[in-house]
């Protein structure tokens, strides 16, 4: 399963690294949107859950992963800019669906508010319209460590909080990834956190009222940072919202254990595909780094 790799020019301003997993029998295409500071490698398990039922598109933000060498990093990107990048990718790949993870949900909701003509369904996972006490503590400490460029503390913070239910192997990949990021990536995350703490999330929620397609929100039963109860408040903002809970799972859902992997896969395919279509056997993969903030 090898992707077609391309670096696309977006709006004449950004160069975006993409991976396109083309399946000969697939009729639909889905774009996956990373959490903050994550890269295409974070979706290794999700690709295996969706392919070959779908063509799958992964991409790195201009400031992250394999897009970094192709951009000058002269400015910090807002969530609105990330939303417009996503809209361009949807058009380029003729995508029927989108799926976001963690803070990737913010730019996804902003993009969907523009009612892209091709997108018929969306999945938003591990995201919430509420900044509860655990999440606020996480963000405020993250802001402090990112500002100081304290790589040790940033790496441990992710594993001790939203990543607490991950297998130890994933935690090691997480720490290695987070502690080796460039200073501009820390600055970008610091910028996003400040936006969120300054109630910037409310703009995404206000715009979400324009979304006119079915949106499935998936959250882990044990996730205290984007809780099941808080996520259900999206019903007040998204008219065609649906909700699913992954039992015995935290923030990282399908990466945490085999049962959560299978349950997440079944929920995704049950929403995206007609019930009559046969589902292929799933594979749970360890050994890829998993990061979202």
N, C-alpha and C positions, 0 to 999 in steps of 0.2 A: 504494500500500500504506500506508494510514493506520490507526493503531491506535485502539482504543477506550480512552480515558483515564479513570481513576478514582483517587480518593484514598480508600483503605479504612481503616476503623477496626479496629485489631487489639487485641484483649483490653482495649479501653477505655483503653489506655495510649499507643498509637502510631498515627500516621497514615502510611500507606505509599502512595506514588505508584506506580501500575501502568500498563503499556501492554499491551493485549490485541490481538494480531494474529489476527483471526478469518478463517479460510479456509472458504469455503462447502463445499468437497469434503472437508475434513479430518475424520477421525473421532476423532483423538487430540489431546491437549493436552500441551504440555511447558512447564515453568517453568525459566527460566534464572537461575542464581545468580551474581552478580558476585564478582570478587576484591575484596580490601580497597581502599577508597577509589575504587573504580570506580563508574560510573553506567550507566544503560541504554544510553547511546551506545556503550559498549565492546562491545556485542553486535550492532552493526549488521551485520557480516559474517555472524555466526552465524544471525541472523534470515533473511537471504537464503539461507543454506544449507538451512534447515529449512522455510521457508514457500514454497508453500502445502501441502506434504505434511502439516504439523501446524499447529494453532493454537499460537501462541507467546505466552508471558507473560514480560514483563520487569518488574523492580521495583527501586526504590532503597531502600536501608536507611534507617531513620528519620533517621540523621545525615548522609546523603549526597544529592547530586543534587537532584531536584525534590521529595523528601520533606522536605528541610531546613526550608523555610518553615512546614511544618505541625506541627513538633515543637519543644519548648522546649529540648532538649539539656541537661536537668538531670542526666542520669546517663549513665555509659558502659555500653554494651551488651556482655554476655558472648556467647560463641558459642552457649551454651545458649539465650539469649533469641532470638538470630537464628534458631536452629533452630525454635523455637516459632512465630516469625513465618512461617517457610517452611511449617510444617505448616498454619497457618491459610490461607495462600494456596493450598496444594494443595487444601484442602477447598472454598474459595470458587470456584476455577476448575475444579474437578473434574478435576484434572490426572492424566494417566496416566503421565507421565514427568517426570524432572527432569534438568538438566544443570548442572554447576558448573564454574567456572574458577578455577584457582590457589587462594588461601586460602578461597574460597567452598566448597571441598571439606570443610573442617572442620565448618561448620554443617550441610552437606548430609549428611555421615555421621551426625552427631548426630540429625538429623531422621529419617533412614532407620532408625535403630536403634529408633525408636518404631513401626516397621512400619505406616506409613500405609496404610490399606486400599485406596486408589485407585491407588497407584503400582505399576506393573508392571516398569519398567526404569529404570535410572539411568546417567548418564555422568558421570564425574569426570575432568576434564582438567587437566593441568599441576599435579598435586599428588603429594605423596610422604609416606610415613609416617616418613621419615628427615630429620633436620636435619643435612645433610652440611656439610663445611667451607666451601664457597662460600656456601651458604645462611646458615650461622651468621654469617659475616663480613658478608653483606648485611644481615641482621637487626640485628646489633649496631651497625653504622654507621647504619642507619636509625633505630634507637632514639636514638642520639646526636643526629642531625640533627633528628628530630622533637621531641625534648625542648627543643632550643634554638630551635625554630620557624625553622630555617634553610631557607627556601624554595628558595634557589639550590642548596644541596647535596642536598636531597631530590629535586628535579626531575632533577638530573644523575645521582643514584644509580640511579634507575629505568632511565634510558636506557643507562647504562654497564654495567649488570649484566643483569637479566632481560630488558631490552629491547634488548640489544645487536644482535640480528638483525633488528630492525624496519626498514622503509624509513624514510628520513630524514623524510618527511612525517609519518609516524606519531609519530616521536620529537618533532617540533615540537609536535604536538597534546598529546602526553604531558607535555612540559615545561610548556606553558601551563596545562594542567589541574592538575597537581600543585602548581605554584608559586602557584596562586591559591586554594587551598583555605582554608577557615576554620580557626581555631586549634583548635576543638573536634574537627575531623576529624583533625588531627594528634594530638590527645590520644587519640582513639579508636584510631588505628593504633598509637600508642605502647603503649596498654593491651593490644591484641591481641598485639603482639610480645613483651611481657613475659610474657604468658600462655604463649605458645609456648616461649619460652626457659626457662620454669619447668616444662617438661614437661607442660603442659596438653594437648598433642596426644595424650598417652597415654590420656586419658579418652575422646576421640573414637574412638580405636582399640579400646579395650576395649568400648565400646558397639557398634562396628561388627560385632562377632560376632553380634549379634542380627539383622543384615540378612538377609532371606530372599528377596531378589529378585536377578536378574542385574544386576551392575554392571560397566560397561566403563570401564577406566582408559586414558586416552589421554595419551601423553607424546611430546615432540619428541626426535628423535635427538640434536640438538645442545644440548639443555637440560642444563646442568651444575648447575642449582639444584634441580630436581626431575627426577632422572635416570630413564631407563628402568629401569635395574637396581634402583634404590631403590624405584620404584613397584611393581615386581613383588613386593615384600614384603607388599603388601596381600593376597596370596593366603593369608597366614597369619591374616588377620583377617576377610576377607569370603569366605564359603563359595562363592558363585557368581560369583567374580571372573573377568573376562576382560581381556585386555591388547592394545593396539594401539600401534604406533610410527609416527610421522609422519616420514618420511625427510627429511633436510636441513632440519629445522625446529627452532627453539629453543623458548622458553617460550610464545610467543604464537601458535604453531601457524598457524591459517588466516589470520592477519593479516600474515604475513611475506612470502609470495610466492604466485604463482598456483598453482603445483603443490601447495604445502602446503595451500592453500585447497581445491583439488579433492580431494586425498587425505583431508583431514579430513572433508569433506562425505561422501565415499563411505564412510568408516569409520562415521560417525554413522548414516547411513541404512541401511547394511548391518546394523547392530546393532538399530536401532529398528524397521525395516520388513521384511516378508517379502521374500525375494530376488526373487520373481516380479514385484513391482510395478515399473513403469517409473520411472526417475529422470529428473527434469527437468534441463535444462542449468543449470550453475551460473554465477553472476556474481561476479567478484572486485571489491570496492569499496575504493578508497583515499579517504582524506579524513576518516575518523572517528577520534576519539582512542581510543587503546587503552591501558588501564591496569589492571594488577593488581599487587598487592604480596604 
